[in-house]
Amino acid sequence: MMKTIRSINLQKNLGDVLRAADVEAVLVTNREQPRAVVMSAEEFIRLKTAAGEPVPTEVRESRPTLHGR
């Protein structure tokens, strides 16, 4: 099952959310309704490429993550 976090808790738990997003997408809800999905940059690039859409330059730039990936 997809990890879910309430938007009110997002700032307090951002580090945990980013670590979880390295493994799988995280659903952000507001009043129990889906509002956003947080995913790794690698997954975003994969999805954009698979859809035949351009990947924004800011995302393509190689940046080390906190997890050594």
All heavy atoms as an XYZ file, in Angstrom:
537
protein
N       0.845     -1.185      0.000
C       0.000      0.000      0.000
C       0.889      1.247      0.000
O       1.924      1.280      0.649
C      -0.915     -0.023      1.220
C      -1.809      1.164      1.331
S      -2.960      0.979      2.700
C      -4.408      1.572      1.904
N       0.479      2.257     -0.720
C       1.232      3.503     -0.840
C       1.274      4.247      0.495
O       0.271      4.340      1.196
C       0.557      4.381     -1.901
C       1.194      5.723     -2.113
S       0.276      6.713     -3.315
C       1.395      6.653     -4.665
N       2.450      4.755      0.851
C       2.573      5.567      2.058
C       1.776      6.858      1.859
O       1.799      7.446      0.780
C       4.039      5.886      2.334
C       4.240      6.713      3.595
C       5.715      6.906      3.895
C       5.914      7.848      5.055
N       5.854      7.221      6.343
N       1.075      7.275      2.895
C       0.244      8.481      2.842
C       0.579      9.370      4.026
O       0.840      8.875      5.120
C      -1.256      8.105      2.890
O      -1.549      7.235      1.797
C      -2.140      9.319      2.823
N       0.575     10.683      3.784
C       0.792     11.644      4.867
C      -0.198     12.786      4.699
O      -0.513     13.196      3.581
C       2.244     12.161      4.900
C       2.475     13.004      6.149
C       2.592     12.908      3.628
C       3.927     13.266      6.475
N      -0.699     13.271      5.808
C      -1.601     14.429      5.780
C      -0.774     15.688      5.555
O       0.314     15.825      6.110
C      -2.379     14.521      7.084
C      -3.330     13.346      7.278
C      -3.985     13.328      8.632
N      -4.655     14.595      8.876
C      -4.899     15.076     10.092
N      -4.530     14.403     11.168
N      -5.517     16.228     10.224
N      -1.295     16.602      4.771
C      -0.558     17.827      4.441
C      -0.180     18.614      5.691
O       0.889     19.229      5.732
C      -1.358     18.703      3.475
O      -2.597     19.081      4.049
N      -0.991     18.567      6.718
C      -0.695     19.303      7.948
C       0.578     18.776      8.620
O       1.264     19.503      9.331
C      -1.900     19.271      8.918
C      -1.734     20.318      9.999
C      -2.097     17.888      9.498
C      -3.005     20.609     10.760
N       0.930     17.512      8.363
C       2.116     16.901      8.965
C       3.332     16.903      8.038
O       4.400     16.435      8.430
C       1.813     15.458      9.361
C       0.727     15.383     10.403
O       0.645     16.222     11.296
N      -0.117     14.386     10.292
N       3.174     17.419      6.832
C       4.236     17.323      5.838
C       5.518     18.040      6.259
O       6.601     17.467      6.196
C       3.752     17.867      4.497
C       4.694     17.708      3.323
C       5.048     16.251      3.106
C       4.073     18.289      2.068
N       5.418     19.269      6.711
C       6.624     20.023      7.069
C       7.372     19.353      8.225
O       8.590     19.211      8.187
C       6.281     21.460      7.436
C       7.519     22.296      7.705
C       7.182     23.760      7.947
O       6.023     24.149      7.990
N       8.199     24.570      8.100
N       6.637     18.895      9.202
C       7.252     18.273     10.372
C       7.955     16.965     10.017
O       8.937     16.582     10.651
C       6.178     18.041     11.435
C       6.695     17.435     12.723
C       5.619     17.376     13.782
C       4.641     16.282     13.464
N       3.674     16.018     14.528
N       7.460     16.281      8.996
C       7.971     14.958      8.632
C       8.628     14.930      7.253
O       8.736     13.863      6.647
C       6.833     13.937      8.668
C       6.255     13.798     10.045
O       6.942     13.405     10.967
N       4.994     14.147     10.199
N       9.079     16.075      6.762
C       9.586     16.150      5.401
C      10.752     15.194      5.149
O      10.807     14.523      4.119
C       9.994     17.583      5.051
C      10.433     17.797      3.606
C       9.345     17.379      2.631
C      10.819     19.246      3.389
N      11.680     15.098      6.076
C      12.811     14.192      5.908
C      12.361     12.752      5.720
O      12.857     12.044      4.838
N      11.406     12.311      6.535
C      10.878     10.951      6.419
C      10.173     10.750      5.078
O      10.301      9.697      4.445
C       9.897     10.642      7.549
C      10.571     10.570      8.912
O      11.796     10.308      8.957
O       9.866     10.769      9.913
N       9.434     11.768      4.644
C       8.723     11.678      3.369
C       9.716     11.572      2.216
O       9.546     10.749      1.311
C       7.773     12.884      3.180
C       7.206     12.936      1.772
C       6.643     12.836      4.209
N      10.766     12.367      2.240
C      11.761     12.319      1.170
C      12.485     10.974      1.142
O      12.740     10.429      0.062
C      12.756     13.467      1.317
C      12.168     14.867      1.110
C      13.236     15.921      1.372
C      11.566     15.014     -0.271
N      12.794     10.434      2.303
C      13.418      9.107      2.346
C      12.465      8.043      1.789
O      12.872      7.170      1.023
C      13.859      8.754      3.765
C      15.177      9.422      4.150
C      15.674      8.955      5.499
N      14.883      9.471      6.617
C      14.974     10.702      7.103
N      15.827     11.559      6.592
N      14.220     11.081      8.117
N      11.211      8.127      2.156
C      10.220      7.165      1.655
C      10.039      7.307      0.143
O       9.882      6.314     -0.568
C       8.883      7.363      2.368
N      10.093      8.543     -0.362
C       9.914      8.793     -1.794
C      11.065      8.224     -2.618
O      10.906      7.996     -3.812
C       9.763     10.289     -2.055
N      12.215      7.983     -1.998
C      13.312      7.316     -2.703
C      12.965      5.873     -3.032
O      13.512      5.293     -3.965
C      14.594      7.333     -1.858
C      15.377      8.618     -1.989
O      15.129      9.380     -2.941
O      16.251      8.854     -1.140
N      12.043      5.300     -2.264
C      11.650      3.896     -2.440
C      10.380      3.782     -3.271
O      10.282      2.963     -4.176
C      11.457      3.217     -1.066
C      10.983      1.790     -1.221
C      12.734      3.298     -0.253
N       9.380      4.596     -2.960
C       8.115      4.615     -3.694
C       7.429      5.960     -3.500
O       7.736      6.703     -2.570
C       7.196      3.487     -3.242
C       6.675      3.651     -1.831
C       5.671      2.587     -1.439
O       5.062      1.975     -2.332
O       5.501      2.367     -0.237
N       6.500      6.268     -4.363
C       5.785      7.534     -4.291
C       4.998      7.636     -2.974
O       4.550      6.634     -2.422
C       4.833      7.672     -5.466
N       4.851      8.863     -2.484
C       4.132      9.137     -1.238
C       2.952     10.048     -1.557
O       3.120     11.093     -2.197
C       5.057      9.815     -0.197
C       4.286     10.132      1.078
C       6.273      8.954      0.098
N       1.784      9.661     -1.117
C       0.572     10.436     -1.335
C       0.394     11.460     -0.215
O       0.476     11.114      0.963
C      -0.646      9.505     -1.364
C      -2.012     10.163     -1.511
C      -2.127     10.875     -2.861
C      -3.105      9.118     -1.355
N       0.147     12.717     -0.593
C      -0.134     13.781      0.369
C      -1.626     14.077      0.285
O      -2.160     14.328     -0.804
C       0.680     15.061      0.062
C       0.353     16.155      1.072
C       2.170     14.756      0.046
N      -2.293     14.017      1.443
C      -3.730     14.274      1.469
C      -4.043     15.542      2.257
O      -3.278     15.962      3.120
C      -4.496     13.095      2.098
O      -4.072     12.932      3.450
C      -4.281     11.811      1.319
N      -5.175     16.127      1.933
C      -5.693     17.286      2.657
C      -7.187     17.026      2.849
O      -7.907     16.851      1.856
C      -5.460     18.563      1.855
C      -5.868     19.802      2.617
O      -6.276     19.731      3.764
N      -5.762     20.937      1.977
N      -7.599     16.964      4.099
C      -8.993     16.627      4.434
C      -9.393     15.300      3.803
O     -10.472     15.156      3.232
C      -9.929     17.749      4.022
C      -9.694     19.030      4.789
C     -10.785     20.052      4.531
N     -10.616     21.171      5.421
C     -10.219     22.373      5.033
N      -9.964     22.615      3.764
N     -10.092     23.337      5.909
N      -8.455     14.340      3.883
C      -8.640     12.973      3.398
C      -8.794     12.867      1.882
O      -9.157     11.806      1.368
C      -9.807     12.300      4.119
C      -9.573     12.202      5.617
C     -10.666     11.450      6.349
O     -11.386     10.665      5.703
O     -10.786     11.640      7.560
N      -8.494     13.939      1.154
C      -8.545     13.924     -0.307
C      -7.123     13.973     -0.864
O      -6.283     14.713     -0.353
C      -9.334     15.131     -0.835
C     -10.784     15.151     -0.401
C     -11.540     13.940     -0.923
O     -11.481     13.615     -2.098
N     -12.233     13.263     -0.022
N      -6.827     13.219     -1.925
C      -5.499     13.278     -2.533
C      -5.192     14.684     -3.046
O      -6.038     15.309     -3.683
C      -5.602     12.304     -3.711
C      -6.796     11.465     -3.436
C      -7.716     12.297     -2.602
N      -4.005     15.195     -2.707
C      -3.613     16.548     -3.133
C      -2.347     16.548     -3.971
O      -2.201     17.341     -4.878
C      -3.399     17.449     -1.915
C      -4.630     17.747     -1.118
C      -5.578     18.595     -1.877
N      -4.883     19.835     -2.217
C      -5.432     20.886     -2.771
N      -6.684     20.869     -3.070
N      -4.722     21.950     -3.046
N      -1.408     15.671     -3.651
C      -0.128     15.659     -4.362
C       0.531     14.303     -4.165
O       0.170     13.543     -3.265
C       0.788     16.759     -3.829
N       1.511     14.037     -5.029
C       2.324     12.832     -4.910
C       3.784     13.261     -4.916
O       4.207     14.009     -5.791
C       2.044     11.848     -6.065
C       2.970     10.646     -5.985
C       0.583     11.413     -6.059
N       4.539     12.802     -3.931
C       5.971     13.087     -3.847
C       6.703     11.839     -4.334
O       6.413     10.733     -3.870
C       6.396     13.414     -2.396
C       7.885     13.693     -2.310
C       5.588     14.590     -1.853
N       7.615     12.042     -5.294
C       8.381     10.921     -5.829
C       9.829     11.333     -6.020
O      10.140     12.525     -6.009
C       7.790     10.446     -7.162
C       7.934     11.452     -8.282
S       7.205     10.924     -9.833
C       5.482     11.125     -9.481
N      10.692     10.366     -6.189
C      12.100     10.658     -6.412
C      12.275     11.340     -7.768
O      11.453     11.174     -8.679
C      12.925      9.374     -6.383
O      12.616      8.568     -7.502
N      13.359     12.086     -7.905
C      13.676     12.719     -9.181
C      13.874     11.651    -10.248
O      13.467     11.831    -11.403
C      14.916     13.595     -9.036
N      14.490     10.527     -9.870
C      14.717      9.449    -10.831
C      13.401      8.918    -11.380
O      13.280      8.656    -12.578
C      15.522      8.310    -10.180
C      16.949      8.684     -9.872
C      17.118      9.410     -8.531
O      16.125      9.551     -7.774
O      18.237      9.847     -8.255
N      12.403      8.743    -10.519
C      11.092      8.262    -10.968
C      10.412      9.304    -11.848
O       9.788      8.963    -12.858
C      10.212      7.903     -9.768
C       8.833      7.387    -10.133
C       8.824      6.045    -10.865
O       9.899      5.450    -11.104
O       7.731      5.594    -11.234
N      10.529     10.567    -11.493
C       9.955     11.643    -12.294
C      10.560     11.630    -13.700
O       9.840     11.711    -14.705
C      10.196     12.992    -11.609
C       9.654     14.161    -12.370
C       8.304     14.460    -12.364
C      10.508     14.991    -13.084
C       7.810     15.548    -13.065
C      10.028     16.082    -13.783
C       8.672     16.358    -13.780
N      11.891     11.502    -13.777
C      12.574     11.449    -15.074
C      12.100     10.239    -15.871
O      11.826     10.330    -17.076
C      14.108     11.421    -14.877
C      14.584     12.767    -14.342
C      14.823     11.057    -16.170
C      16.020     12.765    -13.828
N      11.985      9.095    -15.203
C      11.525      7.883    -15.886
C      10.128      8.070    -16.471
O       9.868      7.720    -17.636
C      11.523      6.701    -14.915
C      11.230      5.368    -15.591
C      11.034      4.254    -14.572
N       9.775      4.373    -13.854
C       8.572      4.101    -14.362
N       8.457      3.695    -15.612
N       7.487      4.219    -13.628
N       9.221      8.646    -15.698
C       7.850      8.849    -16.167
C       7.779      9.852    -17.313
O       7.058      9.634    -18.297
C       6.958      9.297    -15.006
C       6.680      8.235    -13.951
C       5.962      8.853    -12.756
C       5.884      7.086    -14.525
N       8.515     10.966    -17.194
C       8.528     11.971    -18.271
C       9.084     11.371    -19.559
O       8.538     11.568    -20.641
C       9.350     13.194    -17.875
C       8.742     14.036    -16.774
C       7.458     14.686    -17.218
C       7.686     16.121    -17.578
N       6.440     16.803    -17.942
N      10.166     10.603    -19.428
C      10.791      9.982    -20.593
C       9.843      8.963    -21.226
O       9.683      8.936    -22.455
C      12.125      9.310    -20.188
O      12.979     10.321    -19.624
C      12.816      8.687    -21.375
N       9.200      8.142    -20.412
C       8.264      7.134    -20.926
C       7.085      7.789    -21.645
O       6.549      7.229    -22.599
C       7.765      6.254    -19.779
N       6.688      8.982    -21.194
C       5.578      9.696    -21.814
C       6.025     10.488    -23.047
O       5.206     11.117    -23.716
C       4.929     10.640    -20.797
N       7.335     10.490    -23.314
C       7.854     11.242    -24.459
C       7.850     12.741    -24.233
O       7.841     13.513    -25.183
N       7.864     13.146    -22.976
C       7.847     14.567    -22.626
C       9.244     15.020    -22.218
O      10.036     14.228    -21.708
C       6.870     14.808    -21.477
C       5.443     14.445    -21.822
C       4.499     14.611    -20.645
O       4.923     15.083    -19.567
O       3.329     14.245    -20.799
N       9.551     16.295    -22.437
C      10.868     16.792    -22.032
C      11.015     16.821    -20.516
O      10.053     17.075    -19.788
C      10.923     18.209    -22.617
C       9.507     18.607    -22.827
C       8.733     17.333    -23.063
N      12.222     16.546    -20.070
C      12.540     16.601    -18.640
C      13.125     17.979    -18.359
O      14.085     18.380    -19.010
C      13.547     15.498    -18.257
C      13.926     15.600    -16.791
C      12.974     14.122    -18.578
N      12.566     18.727    -17.399
C      13.103     20.062    -17.095
C      14.588     19.992    -16.726
O      15.045     19.058    -16.066
C      12.275     20.511    -15.880
C      11.018     19.712    -15.965
C      11.418     18.394    -16.560
N      15.321     20.989    -17.177
C      16.764     21.050    -16.939
C      17.094     20.932    -15.462
O      18.045     20.242    -15.088
C      17.336     22.373    -17.485
O      17.008     22.456    -18.876
C      18.833     22.447    -17.314
N      16.329     21.575    -14.611
C      16.601     21.550    -13.174
C      16.572     20.131    -12.613
O      17.263     19.829    -11.651
C      15.580     22.406    -12.405
C      15.561     23.858    -12.796
C      14.683     24.151    -14.011
O      14.096     23.222    -14.582
O      14.592     25.324    -14.388
N      15.761     19.281    -13.208
C      15.640     17.907    -12.730
C      16.751     17.042    -13.315
O      17.252     16.140    -12.652
C      14.259     17.314    -13.090
C      14.150     15.876    -12.634
C      13.146     18.149    -12.476
N      17.148     17.335    -14.535
C      18.184     16.548    -15.200
C      19.558     16.748    -14.599
O      20.410     15.877    -14.688
C      18.254     16.888    -16.696
C      17.175     16.217    -17.493
C      17.359     16.416    -18.975
N      16.869     17.732    -19.350
C      17.567     18.649    -20.000
N      18.788     18.420    -20.364
N      17.032     19.810    -20.288
N      19.802     17.893    -13.980
C      21.108     18.160    -13.380
C      21.383     17.146    -12.293
O      20.547     16.904    -11.429
C      21.161     19.578    -12.808
C      21.077     20.643    -13.874
C      20.985     22.042    -13.293
O      20.921     22.201    -12.065
O      20.970     22.987    -14.084
N      22.541     16.544    -12.344
C      22.904     15.512    -11.381
C      23.218     16.146    -10.035
O      24.085     17.002     -9.924
C      24.115     14.735    -11.884
O      24.499     13.786    -10.941
N      22.499     15.708     -9.035
C      22.734     16.180     -7.674
C      22.755     14.981     -6.755
O      21.859     14.151     -6.805
C      21.602     17.117     -7.217
C      21.546     18.400     -7.974
C      20.529     19.319     -7.309
N      20.420     20.531     -8.060
C      19.309     20.962     -8.659
N      18.208     20.281     -8.548
N      19.293     22.080     -9.330
N      23.748     14.887     -5.892
C      23.742     13.770     -4.939
C      22.584     13.926     -3.954
O      22.206     15.037     -3.608
C      25.093     13.889     -4.227
C      25.543     15.280     -4.455
C      24.892     15.760     -5.736
N      22.015     12.799     -3.537
C      20.941     12.844     -2.542
C      21.539     12.631     -1.162
O      22.718     12.317     -1.015
C      19.905     11.742     -2.816
O      20.532     10.477     -2.617
C      19.333     11.843     -4.221
N      20.722     12.741     -0.164
C      21.154     12.515      1.209
C      21.483     11.055      1.460
O      22.114     10.711      2.440
C      20.051     12.959      2.187
C      19.718     14.439      2.185
C      18.532     14.696      3.114
C      20.911     15.262      2.617
N      21.036     10.197      0.561
C      21.161      8.767      0.775
C      22.262      8.146     -0.065
O      22.334      6.938     -0.212
C      19.834      8.093      0.497
C      18.700      8.826      1.136
N      18.559      8.938      2.493
C      17.686      9.540      0.603
C      17.493      9.678      2.767
N      16.958     10.043      1.637
N      23.120      8.989     -0.676
C      24.243      8.490     -1.438
C      23.884      7.864     -2.761
O      24.624      7.094     -3.318
N      22.714      8.164     -3.281
C      22.282      7.608     -4.571
C      22.698      8.488     -5.703
O      22.874      9.602     -5.679
C      20.775      7.464     -4.609
C      20.319      6.356     -3.701
C      18.844      6.268     -3.826
N      18.460      4.899     -3.634
C      17.253      4.483     -3.780
N      16.323      5.276     -4.175
N      16.956      3.237     -3.563
